[in-house]
């Protein structure tokens, strides 16, 4: 097998993958991703012990144990482009031999669970509640650079969404990928389920108007009213679809858990976002420990 070129997979002088600055022995098989670098310590403070701390740019990684469960928590920063870096490098850490720079014959599947914040698109899903995304529906363009294969249900949901919103007429071509059934089944009590839409920005792509007019002023309302069978859109944010799409291609397990900090239907915002995030971390970490 031909080795991967030095310009394609960059390994630094300490034997770590370039952006994450993590070596293969420093990453666990269960990985929690967070957007905010400061949130890494807010998760790892509940670890019984931390064995590795790595940092480079916005990418901070703490690896340690909760009981007997080895877990890494990794900050990705905001947006699908950062997820492209983080997920490709996580996969390289577990499935590429750093000595020979060749892909391992025996592939490893890790569990990647996002803990993030989001906006609710349903009035009854209020601030401080939790959502576990059944699907990630991306209105960014990241997965168009990869060969993502959809099943028939995913194709049907995507087609119905395109028809409902007419988003393609604005030269936006969505994609969709599913959460891992083996993970989401553990997150039921106290978690709303629904499709999570991933946007390529915080303002215009999420229907916020400051000084610039919107090309799709009705998109948020159209997402709120979308239904296909038992499926509806629960929330939107900026990372989930990229995680789901890349994990589905690479063969990793994936789930996105988000706490609602803004209800865009009722125009409400959490009165204590820090506590809401902390509640999500504690509740979800207790479940992850037992999986």
Secondary structure, 3 states (H helix, E strand, C coil): CCCCCCCCCCECCCCCECCCCECHHHCCCEEEEECCCCHHHHHHCCCCEEEEEEEECCEEEEEEEECCEEEEEEECCCCHHHHHHHHHHHHHHHHEECCCCEECCCCCCCEEEEEEEEEECCCCCCCCCEEEEEEEEECCCHHHHCCCCCCHHHHHHHHHHHHHHCHHHHCCCCEEEECCHHHHCCCCCCEEEEEEEECCCCCHHHCCCCCCCCCCCCHHHHHHHCEECCEEEEEEECCHHHHHHHHHHHCCEEEEEEEEEEECCCCEECCCHHHHHHHHHHHHHHHHHHC
